[in-house]
Every structure is written in structure tokens, then in C-alpha cells.
Amino acid sequence: MVSQKQKKSQESINSRLKLVTTSGKYHLGYKKTLKTLRGGKAKLVLIANNAPTLRKSELEYYAMLAKAGVYHYNGNNLDLGTACGQYFRVSTMCITEAGDSDILQAIGQQN
């Protein structure tokens, strides 16, 4: 059962993600996320909760090297894709510029 606080925070993250997709810069998918992390341009990496464990640990390692934040999205890859406004599954996503959204500060306060 999901508590009210978790549900509210999830809705908050979803609305911020929607704002990032309209006004900011982001990359969807595992390969593009890795390329962006290697280039050092990523500021935040979002990982769905049903992403493979090996990929999760690899992304966390690259994010640590790139000094980027990691957020474990509290939904599966279909939920993350829907939150981004896409009609397909998204297991990983990285944000390079937040645009008008304050998602970087909000997730920094949660962690």
C-alpha cells in the first residue's frame, strides 16, 4: 500500500518531469544515458524500479564518476515513459538541463 506522502511526492516528480520534457533537455534510454554520463553532461539520472540490476549498478557507478545525481523512480518503466509524455517504456533517463523545472533541487532535498 502506498502512503499519501509517497503518492504526493510521486505526483510532484511526475509534474516536474513533464516540465523538463517541455522546457529542458534530456535523453531517454540506456545507451544515450551512458553516452551523456561519459561525456560529463548529465546532471541527474532517473532509473525505473524494474530496470535490470546490472544496468542499475553500472549507471550508478558512471553517475558517481560524473558527479551526477541518481534518482530511483518509484514506478516501472511504463510509468516512467508515461511521466515523460511518451507512449513507450523508458527504463532510464538523464537530464542535462532542467529548463523551467526545479527537479534538481527537489530531488536533492529528498535524498
Summary of the structure (lengths in Angstrom):
residues: 111
radius of gyration: 12.9
end to end distance: 21.8
largest distance: 39.7
contacts: 337
relative contact order: 0.25
helix: 53%
strand: 16%
